[in-house]
Amino acid sequence: MVNIYDTIEETININRQTAESKKVTFHNKLSAQLFVKADQEHLNSVLRNLASNAIKFSHEGGKVIFCARQEEESVVICVKDQGIGIQEERLKDIFHAGSTTWGTAGEKGTGLGLALCKEFVEQNRGKIWVSSKVGSGSTFFIAFPSNVNPSKTQPSALSNATL
């Protein structure tokens, strides 16, 4: 079992210098008690890529928010930015190799990152998807299996992702 809060804190620390150069701030809104069944290195790679992309497509002074919620047999993690968003016609191909575009400060990607994220998530019996609106940013979601079934007596592990 992998602690999501700790993994995101590590991701934030790794990406801190790049974020600071663009004056982008990180916000970890997760409960420290959320765990998933996933390969630690795969999860690290996915979160680092999503964080890096969130910075890349954020405007100077933007925010990147990490949140998560416990569902029936999984934890859904989100990485939300206030960036440029993704055009609707590009969304269908976003997880295929070769899909790339320039960042807000002229950063160029390889077009492999999100394809690898999808591969790693699926190898761990998870799912990945995105919600985006041009001019309003993007939210990437990843769901991984967990051992916890939330009950009515358990406090909600839902994190607020309001920007």
PASEBA-1860 file (N, C-alpha, C; in nm, 3 decimals):
! residues 163
1> MVNIYDTI> 0.085/-0.119/0.000/0.000/0.000/0.000/0.089/0.124/0.000 ~ 0.050/0.222/-0.078/0.127/0.345/-0.092/0.048/0.462/-0.033 ~ 0.113/0.540/0.051/0.051/0.659/0.109/0.052/0.770/0.005 ~ -0.066/0.816/-0.036/-0.077/0.917/-0.141/-0.025/1.053/-0.094 ~ -0.056/1.093/0.028/-0.012/1.223/0.078/0.141/1.234/0.071 ~ 0.209/1.134/0.121/0.357/1.136/0.121/0.412/1.139/-0.022 ~ 0.350/1.064/-0.110/0.395/1.058/-0.249/0.377/1.194/-0.316 ~ 0.268/1.261/-0.288/0.246/1.394/-0.347/0.342/1.496/-0.287
9> EETININR> 0.370/1.487/-0.158/0.469/1.577/-0.098/0.605/1.561/-0.166 ~ 0.642/1.438/-0.195/0.768/1.412/-0.266/0.764/1.472/-0.407 ~ 0.650/1.457/-0.475/0.633/1.513/-0.609/0.645/1.666/-0.606 ~ 0.585/1.728/-0.506/0.593/1.873/-0.490/0.738/1.915/-0.470 ~ 0.809/1.846/-0.385/0.950/1.881/-0.359/1.035/1.868/-0.484 ~ 1.013/1.764/-0.563/1.090/1.743/-0.686/1.063/1.854/-0.787 ~ 0.938/1.902/-0.794/0.899/2.003/-0.892/0.903/2.146/-0.840 ~ 0.945/2.165/-0.716/0.939/2.297/-0.652/1.018/2.403/-0.728
17> QTAESKKV> 1.140/2.372/-0.769/1.223/2.472/-0.835/1.161/2.518/-0.968 ~ 1.110/2.424/-1.046/1.047/2.459/-1.172/0.922/2.545/-1.147 ~ 0.844/2.507/-1.046/0.724/2.583/-1.013/0.760/2.725/-0.967 ~ 0.861/2.736/-0.882/0.901/2.868/-0.832/0.950/2.958/-0.944 ~ 1.016/2.901/-1.045/1.065/2.984/-1.156/0.949/3.046/-1.234 ~ 0.831/2.985/-1.225/0.711/3.036/-1.293/0.613/3.098/-1.194 ~ 0.655/3.105/-1.067/0.570/3.159/-0.960/0.438/3.081/-0.947 ~ 0.445/2.951/-0.972/0.331/2.861/-0.957/0.338/2.800/-0.818
25> TFHNKLSA> 0.226/2.797/-0.747/0.224/2.741/-0.612/0.150/2.607/-0.613 ~ 0.195/2.519/-0.525/0.133/2.387/-0.506/0.048/2.387/-0.380 ~ -0.061/2.312/-0.384/-0.148/2.295/-0.269/-0.184/2.147/-0.258 ~ -0.140/2.084/-0.149/-0.171/1.943/-0.124/-0.290/1.938/-0.030 ~ -0.406/1.905/-0.081/-0.529/1.904/-0.002/-0.575/1.763/0.033 ~ -0.480/1.671/0.042/-0.514/1.532/0.069/-0.515/1.501/0.218 ~ -0.591/1.401/0.250/-0.585/1.341/0.383/-0.457/1.258/0.389 ~ -0.392/1.260/0.503/-0.269/1.181/0.521/-0.300/1.032/0.532
33> QLFVKADQ> -0.426/0.995/0.533/-0.465/0.856/0.556/-0.517/0.785/0.432 ~ -0.487/0.835/0.315/-0.531/0.768/0.192/-0.419/0.682/0.136 ~ -0.453/0.557/0.107/-0.356/0.460/0.055/-0.413/0.393/-0.069 ~ -0.325/0.356/-0.162/-0.367/0.281/-0.281/-0.276/0.161/-0.300 ~ -0.330/0.064/-0.375/-0.251/-0.051/-0.417/-0.191/-0.015/-0.552 ~ -0.063/0.020/-0.553/0.004/0.058/-0.677/0.154/0.043/-0.659 ~ 0.223/0.027/-0.768/0.368/0.025/-0.767/0.416/0.167/-0.735 ~ 0.500/0.181/-0.633/0.546/0.312/-0.589/0.615/0.390/-0.701
41> EHLNSVLR> 0.701/0.325/-0.778/0.773/0.395/-0.885/0.680/0.437/-0.999 ~ 0.583/0.353/-1.030/0.486/0.391/-1.132/0.406/0.513/-1.086 ~ 0.359/0.510/-0.963/0.282/0.621/-0.909/0.367/0.749/-0.906 ~ 0.492/0.737/-0.863/0.582/0.852/-0.863/0.594/0.912/-1.002 ~ 0.616/0.828/-1.102/0.632/0.875/-1.240/0.507/0.946/-1.290 ~ 0.391/0.888/-1.262/0.265/0.947/-1.308/0.245/1.084/-1.243 ~ 0.261/1.092/-1.112/0.238/1.219/-1.043/0.341/1.325/-1.082 ~ 0.466/1.284/-1.100/0.568/1.381/-1.144/0.533/1.437/-1.282
49> NLASNAIK> 0.489/1.350/-1.373/0.453/1.396/-1.507/0.333/1.489/-1.502 ~ 0.230/1.453/-1.427/0.111/1.537/-1.419/0.144/1.673/-1.356 ~ 0.228/1.672/-1.252/0.269/1.798/-1.188/0.350/1.884/-1.284 ~ 0.442/1.821/-1.354/0.525/1.892/-1.451/0.440/1.954/-1.561 ~ 0.343/1.879/-1.612/0.252/1.933/-1.713/0.168/2.047/-1.658 ~ 0.121/2.034/-1.535/0.040/2.140/-1.474/0.120/2.269/-1.467 ~ 0.247/2.260/-1.431/0.334/2.378/-1.428/0.352/2.432/-1.570 ~ 0.384/2.343/-1.660/0.412/2.380/-1.799/0.298/2.459/-1.862
57> FSHEGGKV> 0.175/2.422/-1.831/0.059/2.485/-1.894/-0.010/2.588/-1.804 ~ 0.053/2.620/-1.691/0.001/2.726/-1.603/0.060/2.860/-1.641 ~ -0.015/2.963/-1.613/0.034/3.098/-1.630/0.116/3.136/-1.507 ~ 0.202/3.234/-1.521/0.279/3.282/-1.406/0.182/3.319/-1.294 ~ 0.215/3.274/-1.173/0.131/3.302/-1.056/0.016/3.204/-1.038 ~ 0.009/3.099/-1.119/-0.100/3.002/-1.109/-0.088/2.909/-0.990 ~ -0.188/2.827/-0.972/-0.193/2.727/-0.865/-0.208/2.588/-0.925 ~ -0.146/2.492/-0.858/-0.166/2.351/-0.890/-0.215/2.286/-0.762
65> IFCARQEE> -0.331/2.223/-0.769/-0.392/2.163/-0.651/-0.398/2.012/-0.668 ~ -0.355/1.942/-0.563/-0.365/1.797/-0.555/-0.478/1.767/-0.457 ~ -0.571/1.682/-0.497/-0.679/1.641/-0.409/-0.710/1.494/-0.434 ~ -0.789/1.436/-0.346/-0.826/1.295/-0.363/-0.952/1.266/-0.285 ~ -1.017/1.158/-0.324/-1.135/1.113/-0.250/-1.138/0.961/-0.250 ~ -1.186/0.908/-0.142/-1.206/0.764/-0.130/-1.339/0.730/-0.195 ~ -1.340/0.632/-0.283/-1.464/0.582/-0.340/-1.481/0.438/-0.294 ~ -1.576/0.367/-0.351/-1.609/0.231/-0.305/-1.486/0.144/-0.285
73> ESVVICVK> -1.411/0.118/-0.391/-1.294/0.031/-0.379/-1.171/0.094/-0.442 ~ -1.172/0.226/-0.451/-1.059/0.296/-0.511/-1.041/0.434/-0.449 ~ -0.927/0.491/-0.477/-0.900/0.630/-0.443/-0.881/0.704/-0.575 ~ -0.951/0.816/-0.590/-0.939/0.900/-0.708/-0.854/1.021/-0.670 ~ -0.743/1.036/-0.739/-0.650/1.146/-0.715/-0.668/1.246/-0.828 ~ -0.665/1.376/-0.797/-0.674/1.475/-0.903/-0.557/1.573/-0.895 ~ -0.516/1.618/-1.011/-0.414/1.722/-1.026/-0.480/1.830/-1.110 ~ -0.506/1.945/-1.047/-0.584/2.052/-1.110/-0.498/2.176/-1.126
81> DQGIGIQE> -0.505/2.237/-1.245/-0.432/2.361/-1.268/-0.527/2.469/-1.317 ~ -0.477/2.592/-1.321/-0.553/2.707/-1.370/-0.499/2.753/-1.505 ~ -0.441/2.662/-1.578/-0.369/2.696/-1.700/-0.455/2.722/-1.821 ~ -0.395/2.695/-1.936/-0.457/2.730/-2.064/-0.567/2.634/-2.106 ~ -0.572/2.516/-2.044/-0.673/2.418/-2.082/-0.636/2.346/-2.210 ~ -0.720/2.251/-2.247/-0.695/2.167/-2.364/-0.815/2.178/-2.458 ~ -0.787/2.201/-2.584/-0.895/2.210/-2.682/-0.968/2.077/-2.691 ~ -1.100/2.086/-2.704/-1.184/1.966/-2.704/-1.141/1.864/-2.808
89> ERLKDIFH> -1.102/1.908/-2.926/-1.063/1.814/-3.031/-0.933/1.741/-2.998 ~ -0.850/1.794/-2.908/-0.725/1.728/-2.867/-0.748/1.628/-2.754 ~ -0.858/1.640/-2.681/-0.881/1.554/-2.565/-0.885/1.406/-2.600 ~ -0.939/1.371/-2.716/-0.953/1.229/-2.751/-0.817/1.161/-2.773 ~ -0.715/1.239/-2.808/-0.583/1.183/-2.835/-0.480/1.215/-2.727 ~ -0.522/1.274/-2.619/-0.428/1.328/-2.520/-0.338/1.220/-2.458 ~ -0.386/1.095/-2.451/-0.308/0.988/-2.389/-0.234/0.901/-2.491 ~ -0.225/0.948/-2.616/-0.152/0.875/-2.720/-0.015/0.938/-2.740
97> AGSTTWGT> 0.085/0.856/-2.766/0.220/0.905/-2.793/0.218/1.001/-2.911 ~ 0.296/1.106/-2.900/0.306/1.206/-3.006/0.216/1.326/-2.984 ~ 0.128/1.319/-2.885/0.040/1.432/-2.856/0.117/1.530/-2.767 ~ 0.153/1.645/-2.823/0.228/1.744/-2.745/0.195/1.884/-2.795 ~ 0.222/1.982/-2.711/0.202/2.122/-2.747/0.296/2.206/-2.662 ~ 0.311/2.331/-2.696/0.401/2.421/-2.626/0.337/2.470/-2.496 ~ 0.420/2.486/-2.392/0.375/2.540/-2.265/0.361/2.691/-2.270 ~ 0.315/2.750/-2.161/0.289/2.894/-2.157/0.416/2.978/-2.160
105> AGEKGTGL> 0.532/2.919/-2.130/0.659/2.991/-2.136/0.748/2.932/-2.246 ~ 0.686/2.867/-2.344/0.760/2.811/-2.456/0.821/2.674/-2.428 ~ 0.779/2.607/-2.319/0.831/2.474/-2.288/0.779/2.374/-2.391 ~ 0.864/2.284/-2.431/0.826/2.182/-2.529/0.836/2.044/-2.464 ~ 0.738/1.959/-2.487/0.740/1.824/-2.435/0.782/1.724/-2.542 ~ 0.789/1.599/-2.502/0.827/1.493/-2.595/0.707/1.426/-2.660 ~ 0.589/1.442/-2.600/0.472/1.375/-2.651/0.459/1.232/-2.600 ~ 0.542/1.195/-2.503/0.539/1.059/-2.448/0.482/1.052/-2.306
113> GLALCKEF> 0.486/1.161/-2.233/0.452/1.162/-2.091/0.316/1.106/-2.057 ~ 0.211/1.159/-2.119/0.077/1.113/-2.085/0.050/0.971/-2.134 ~ 0.113/0.931/-2.245/0.100/0.793/-2.292/0.162/0.697/-2.190 ~ 0.277/0.735/-2.135/0.340/0.652/-2.031/0.257/0.652/-1.903 ~ 0.200/0.766/-1.867/0.112/0.772/-1.750/-0.002/0.672/-1.764 ~ -0.066/0.674/-1.880/-0.178/0.582/-1.905/-0.132/0.437/-1.892 ~ -0.018/0.405/-1.949/0.037/0.269/-1.941/0.063/0.228/-1.796 ~ 0.128/0.315/-1.720/0.160/0.284/-1.580/0.033/0.269/-1.495
121> VEQNRGKI> -0.063/0.358/-1.516/-0.188/0.352/-1.440/-0.260/0.221/-1.471 ~ -0.271/0.186/-1.598/-0.342/0.063/-1.637/-0.269/-0.063/-1.591 ~ -0.135/-0.059/-1.586/-0.060/-0.174/-1.533/-0.091/-0.198/-1.386 ~ -0.138/-0.096/-1.317/-0.173/-0.107/-1.176/-0.323/-0.116/-1.155 ~ -0.394/-0.161/-1.258/-0.539/-0.180/-1.254/-0.614/-0.050/-1.224 ~ -0.559/0.062/-1.270/-0.621/0.192/-1.248/-0.678/0.251/-1.376 ~ -0.729/0.372/-1.362/-0.787/0.445/-1.474/-0.734/0.588/-1.469 ~ -0.724/0.652/-1.586/-0.683/0.791/-1.595/-0.774/0.862/-1.694
129> WVSSKVGS> -0.813/0.985/-1.661/-0.895/1.065/-1.750/-0.873/1.213/-1.719 ~ -0.927/1.298/-1.805/-0.905/1.442/-1.792/-1.035/1.517/-1.817 ~ -1.047/1.629/-1.748/-1.154/1.725/-1.772/-1.086/1.860/-1.795 ~ -1.123/1.929/-1.900/-1.054/2.053/-1.931/-1.145/2.149/-2.005 ~ -1.117/2.278/-1.985/-1.186/2.383/-2.057/-1.083/2.487/-2.097 ~ -1.079/2.520/-2.224/-0.983/2.618/-2.274/-0.998/2.748/-2.195 ~ -0.886/2.797/-2.144/-0.885/2.921/-2.068/-0.911/2.904/-1.920 ~ -0.953/2.785/-1.878/-0.986/2.762/-1.737/-0.902/2.654/-1.671
137> GSTFFIAF> -0.816/2.589/-1.746/-0.730/2.486/-1.688/-0.780/2.346/-1.711 ~ -0.706/2.253/-1.650/-0.734/2.110/-1.666/-0.728/2.040/-1.531 ~ -0.803/1.933/-1.521/-0.795/1.845/-1.405/-0.775/1.704/-1.456 ~ -0.662/1.644/-1.415/-0.634/1.505/-1.449/-0.672/1.420/-1.329 ~ -0.739/1.310/-1.354/-0.784/1.218/-1.251/-0.717/1.084/-1.271 ~ -0.672/1.024/-1.162/-0.623/0.887/-1.166/-0.689/0.811/-1.052 ~ -0.738/0.693/-1.082/-0.804/0.609/-0.983/-0.724/0.480/-0.968 ~ -0.692/0.446/-0.844/-0.622/0.322/-0.813/-0.703/0.243/-0.711
145> PSNVNPSK> -0.693/0.111/-0.716/-0.760/0.029/-0.614/-0.708/0.061/-0.474 ~ -0.796/0.042/-0.376/-0.757/0.057/-0.236/-0.824/-0.055/-0.156 ~ -0.779/-0.072/-0.035/-0.838/-0.175/0.052/-0.956/-0.124/0.133 ~ -0.981/0.005/0.126/-1.079/0.067/0.215/-1.213/0.079/0.145 ~ -1.318/0.038/0.214/-1.454/0.066/0.171/-1.509/0.169/0.267 ~ -1.539/0.291/0.218/-1.588/0.393/0.310/-1.722/0.352/0.369 ~ -1.740/0.378/0.496/-1.868/0.349/0.562/-1.931/0.481/0.602 ~ -2.057/0.474/0.641/-2.128/0.597/0.680/-2.071/0.656/0.808
153> TQPSALSN> -1.999/0.578/0.887/-1.945/0.629/1.012/-1.804/0.684/0.994 ~ -1.742/0.655/0.882/-1.607/0.702/0.856/-1.610/0.846/0.806 ~ -1.519/0.934/0.854/-1.515/1.071/0.802/-1.484/1.068/0.652 ~ -1.540/1.161/0.582/-1.517/1.170/0.438/-1.372/1.204/0.408 ~ -1.315/1.136/0.310/-1.177/1.163/0.269/-1.175/1.252/0.144 ~ -1.290/1.312/0.113/-1.299/1.398/-0.004/-1.222/1.526/0.020 ~ -1.138/1.562/-0.073/-1.061/1.685/-0.064/-1.124/1.791/-0.151 ~ -1.124/1.911/-0.104/-1.181/2.024/-0.178/-1.081/2.071/-0.282
161> ATL> -1.120/2.075/-0.407/-1.029/2.114/-0.514/-1.062/2.252/-0.569 ~ -1.130/2.335/-0.492/-1.167/2.468/-0.538/-1.043/2.553/-0.552 ~ -1.032/2.621/-0.664/-0.918/2.712/-0.686/-0.952/2.850/-0.637
END
